[in-house]
Amino acid sequence: MPNITKIAITGGPCAGKTSALASVRACFERQGYKVITVPEPATELISNGITPWECSSSEEYQRCQMEIQLTREAMYLRAATGMDEEKILIVCDRGMLDNKCYMTAEEFARVIADLGCTEEELLASYDAVFHLVSAAKGAEEFFSTESNSIRYESLEEAAALDDRFIDAWAAHPHFSTVGNETNFADKLQCLNDLVARFLSGE
């Protein structure tokens, strides 16, 4: 059986997550890992006509999204378990607790109960979580909605949402944030370094 590590890469709006996922894949494939990326369901759903504002309620939309995400992550993990590889890195484009940021506490509790999960189980399903801070916090001149057709937040809304993502994951024992203190290339390198240190057990 391969040695499988499952991580989530999350972040606020306009944090560079798409570039980060590509960077992590390239970096760790060079180091001999089989890298499997789990796509986020929100882009898929919204791009194909299922939107939070058109469903019967925001809670119902999140329920659909979370059910897809939970099923997809389990399927990818099951597939990885049967592969003839020495070491596998599963990289999730966002994690289950990201959904908490778009719901009330009561809505989130209802949905995960319906899915047969607890918040503690969802946290434990990721070996580590890495959060990329939104450009709305410290790199405001680079904040834009043009690179993502489903992004709609203002600068202020994006900064507030970024804080909610951090709060949602803060209880994870291996949670790290990558800020905007450097240029973007260095931000990506910082993420790769954090993932590498985690994988090495440092």
C-alpha positions in Angstrom: 0.0 0.0 0.0 1.4 3.4 -0.9 2.2 6.1 1.7 -0.7 8.6 1.2 -0.8 12.1 2.5 -3.9 14.2 2.0 -3.8 18.0 2.2 -6.1 20.9 1.5 -5.1 24.2 -0.1 -7.6 26.9 0.7 -7.6 30.7 0.6 -9.5 33.8 0.4 -10.7 35.4 -2.9 -7.8 36.3 -5.3 -5.2 34.5 -3.2 -3.5 32.7 -6.0 -4.9 29.3 -5.3 -5.0 28.1 -8.9 -1.4 28.9 -9.5 -0.5 27.4 -6.1 -2.1 24.1 -7.0 -0.1 23.9 -10.2 3.1 24.9 -8.4 2.6 22.2 -5.7 1.9 19.6 -8.3 5.0 20.4 -10.3 7.2 20.7 -7.2 6.3 17.4 -5.7 6.1 15.4 -8.9 9.8 16.4 -9.3 10.4 14.9 -5.8 8.9 11.5 -6.8 5.4 11.9 -5.5 2.3 10.8 -7.4 0.3 13.9 -7.1 -3.5 13.7 -7.3 -5.6 16.9 -7.2 -9.2 16.9 -6.1 -11.1 19.8 -7.8 -13.4 22.0 -5.9 -17.1 21.5 -6.7 -18.2 25.1 -6.5 -16.6 26.1 -9.9 -18.1 23.0 -11.5 -21.6 23.6 -10.1 -21.8 27.4 -10.8 -20.2 27.1 -14.2 -22.8 24.5 -15.2 -25.8 26.5 -14.0 -26.3 25.5 -10.4 -25.9 28.6 -8.3 -26.5 29.5 -4.6 -28.9 32.2 -5.6 -31.0 30.0 -7.8 -31.4 27.0 -5.5 -34.3 26.8 -3.1 -31.9 28.1 -0.4 -28.3 28.8 0.2 -28.3 25.9 2.6 -29.6 23.6 -0.1 -26.9 24.7 -2.5 -24.2 24.1 0.2 -25.7 20.7 0.9 -25.3 19.7 -2.8 -21.8 21.1 -2.9 -20.7 19.4 0.3 -22.1 16.0 -0.7 -20.2 16.1 -4.0 -17.0 17.2 -2.2 -17.3 14.4 0.4 -18.0 11.7 -2.1 -15.3 12.9 -4.5 -12.6 13.0 -1.8 -13.5 9.5 -0.6 -13.4 8.2 -4.2 -10.0 9.8 -4.9 -8.7 8.4 -1.7 -10.0 4.9 -2.5 -8.5 5.0 -6.0 -5.1 6.1 -4.6 -5.1 3.3 -2.1 -5.0 0.8 -4.9 -2.2 2.4 -6.9 1.2 0.9 -7.3 3.1 3.9 -6.0 5.5 4.4 -3.2 4.2 7.8 -2.1 1.1 9.7 -3.0 0.1 13.3 -2.3 -3.6 14.1 -2.6 -4.1 17.8 -2.9 -7.7 19.1 -2.4 -8.7 22.3 -4.0 -10.4 23.6 -0.8 -11.6 21.4 2.0 -15.0 20.6 3.6 -14.7 23.3 6.2 -14.5 26.0 3.6 -18.3 25.6 3.2 -18.8 26.7 6.8 -17.9 30.2 5.8 -21.0 30.6 3.6 -23.5 29.2 6.2 -24.8 29.9 9.6 -23.5 27.6 12.4 -27.0 26.0 12.6 -27.1 25.4 8.8 -23.6 23.9 8.8 -24.5 21.6 11.8 -27.6 20.4 10.0 -25.8 19.6 6.8 -22.9 17.7 8.2 -25.3 15.8 10.5 -27.3 14.8 7.4 -24.0 13.7 5.7 -23.2 11.6 8.7 -20.1 13.6 9.7 -18.9 15.7 12.7 -16.7 18.8 12.4 -14.0 16.9 14.2 -14.1 14.1 11.7 -13.9 16.5 8.8 -10.9 18.3 10.3 -9.2 15.0 10.8 -9.7 13.8 7.3 -6.9 16.2 6.1 -3.4 15.6 7.3 -2.6 19.3 6.8 -4.3 22.5 5.6 -2.5 25.4 3.9 -4.3 28.8 3.6 -3.3 31.4 1.1 -4.2 34.9 2.3 -6.3 36.9 -0.1 -4.7 39.8 -2.0 -7.3 41.9 -0.3 -5.1 41.7 2.8 -1.7 43.2 2.1 -1.6 43.1 -1.7 -4.6 45.2 -2.5 -3.2 46.5 -5.8 -3.3 43.0 -7.2 -6.9 42.2 -6.1 -9.2 41.6 -9.1 -12.3 39.7 -10.0 -11.4 39.4 -13.7 -9.4 36.1 -13.4 -12.4 34.2 -12.0 -15.8 34.3 -13.5 -17.6 33.3 -10.3 -15.8 35.7 -8.0 -17.9 38.6 -7.0 -16.6 39.9 -3.7 -15.5 43.5 -3.1 -12.1 44.2 -1.5 -13.7 44.5 1.9 -15.9 41.4 1.5 -12.9 39.4 0.3 -10.8 40.4 3.4 -13.7 39.5 5.7 -14.2 36.1 4.0 -10.5 35.4 4.2 -10.7 35.9 8.0 -13.7 33.4 8.1 -11.7 30.8 6.3 -8.9 31.1 8.8 -11.3 30.8 11.7 -12.9 27.8 10.2 -9.6 25.9 10.0 -7.8 27.3 13.0 -8.5 24.2 15.1 -6.6 21.9 12.7 -3.3 20.8 14.3 -1.3 21.3 11.1 -2.8 24.5 9.8 -0.5 27.1 8.1 -1.1 30.5 6.5 0.9 32.0 3.6 0.6 35.8 3.6 1.4 38.6 1.1 4.6 39.9 2.7 6.6 38.9 -0.4 6.1 38.9 -4.1 3.8 36.2 -5.6 6.6 33.9 -6.8 8.0 33.9 -3.2 4.5 33.2 -1.9 4.3 30.1 -4.0 7.7 29.0 -2.9 6.8 29.6 0.7 3.8 27.3 0.3 6.0 24.6 -1.3 8.4 24.9 1.5 5.7 24.5 4.1 4.3 21.4 2.4 7.8 19.9 2.1 8.5 20.5 5.8 5.3 18.9 6.7 6.0 15.9 4.5 9.4 15.5 6.0 8.0 15.5 9.5 9.7 18.7 10.6 
